[in-house]
Amino acid sequence: MKKRNHISISDHYIYTPSTTDVTIRWRAIYNWIPPSEDPKFMKKWADFRMRCVQGIEQIINH
């Protein structure tokens, strides 16, 4: 373990600067898929947009 400024840093600690894109790490470690790329969420919002285009009458009748 290294000491820096009288603070112990363990091997489990990973420094992440504020400008780091944490999604890169989440994808690698947890196999995370952002909602904007997840087919399940893409279909959900496509269906929602389609219902909005169809109008209120179609939504009430279903």
trRosetta pair geometry for C-beta under 8 A, 3 or more apart (Angstrom, degrees):
i j d omega theta_ij theta_ji phi_ij phi_ji
1 8 5.5 16 158 -165 130 100
1 9 6.6 169 -167 71 83 53
1 10 6.0 -32 -118 -106 112 49
1 11 7.2 -104 -94 -33 73 79
2 8 7.8 148 83 -150 41 54
2 9 5.4 -15 68 53 88 107
3 6 6.7 9 179 -112 109 21
3 7 7.0 149 -157 67 66 35
3 8 5.8 -35 -101 -93 76 59
3 9 7.5 169 -101 11 26 82
4 7 5.8 -34 73 60 70 87
4 9 6.1 16 18 -16 110 123
9 13 5.4 -112 -165 62 79 138
10 13 5.2 107 59 -7 75 100
16 20 4.8 -114 -171 51 85 149
16 22 6.5 35 -166 -89 148 98
16 25 7.8 -74 -105 -13 128 156
17 20 5.0 119 60 -28 73 100
20 24 8.0 -101 173 37 87 116
20 25 8.0 31 152 -16 120 121
21 24 5.2 78 98 -11 98 104
22 25 5.4 -52 -163 39 58 111
22 26 6.0 59 141 -23 80 104
23 26 5.3 -52 -140 40 39 114
23 27 6.1 45 158 -25 68 101
23 32 7.2 -122 -152 94 72 124
23 34 6.3 -1 -145 -62 135 118
24 27 6.0 -53 -152 31 26 111
24 28 6.6 18 153 -12 61 110
25 28 5.8 -62 -148 40 32 108
25 29 5.9 9 165 -3 71 115
26 29 6.4 -63 -131 48 25 96
26 30 5.3 -34 -169 39 66 114
26 32 4.1 -27 146 34 102 144
27 30 7.5 -57 -95 58 9 72
27 31 7.0 29 -166 -129 47 22
27 32 5.4 -97 -84 58 46 80
27 33 7.6 76 -114 -81 88 43
33 37 5.5 -119 -178 87 92 102
33 38 4.8 119 118 -81 118 88
34 37 5.2 70 64 19 83 99
34 38 6.9 -143 96 -24 36 92
35 38 5.3 -50 -133 23 37 118
35 41 4.3 -58 -165 98 84 177
36 41 7.5 -62 -68 99 20 132
36 42 7.8 69 -172 -76 33 91
37 42 7.7 -14 -167 -48 14 120
38 41 4.4 64 78 17 106 106
38 42 6.6 -179 86 -14 51 87
39 42 5.4 -55 -140 38 33 115
39 43 6.2 34 161 -19 67 104
40 43 6.2 -57 -153 35 25 107
40 44 6.5 29 149 -22 61 107
41 44 5.3 -48 -145 33 37 118
41 45 6.4 26 160 -10 68 105
42 45 6.3 -62 -149 42 27 101
42 46 6.2 29 153 -21 64 110
43 46 5.6 -56 -143 38 31 113
43 47 6.2 33 157 -20 66 105
44 47 6.0 -60 -156 35 26 110
44 48 6.5 25 149 -19 63 108
45 48 5.2 -47 -143 36 39 116
45 49 6.2 41 156 -19 67 101
46 49 5.9 -52 -147 37 30 110
46 50 6.4 34 151 -21 63 106
47 50 5.6 -55 -149 35 31 114
47 51 6.5 32 153 -20 65 103
48 51 5.8 -54 -151 34 31 110
48 52 6.6 32 151 -19 64 104
49 52 5.6 -53 -151 34 35 113
49 53 6.5 34 151 -20 66 105
50 53 5.7 -55 -151 35 33 111
50 54 6.4 36 151 -25 65 105
51 54 5.6 -51 -147 31 34 115
51 58 6.9 -155 -148 100 68 115
51 59 5.6 79 -177 -86 108 102
54 57 7.9 -118 140 64 86 74
54 58 3.8 -53 140 44 122 157
54 59 7.1 139 86 -41 113 77
55 58 5.5 99 66 8 74 100
55 59 7.5 -141 106 -3 42 92
56 59 5.6 -59 -151 37 39 113
56 60 6.2 35 156 -19 73 106
57 60 6.0 -57 -147 37 29 106
57 61 6.3 22 159 -14 65 113
58 61 6.0 -62 -144 40 28 108
58 62 6.6 22 160 -20 64 109
59 62 6.3 -63 -153 31 28 106
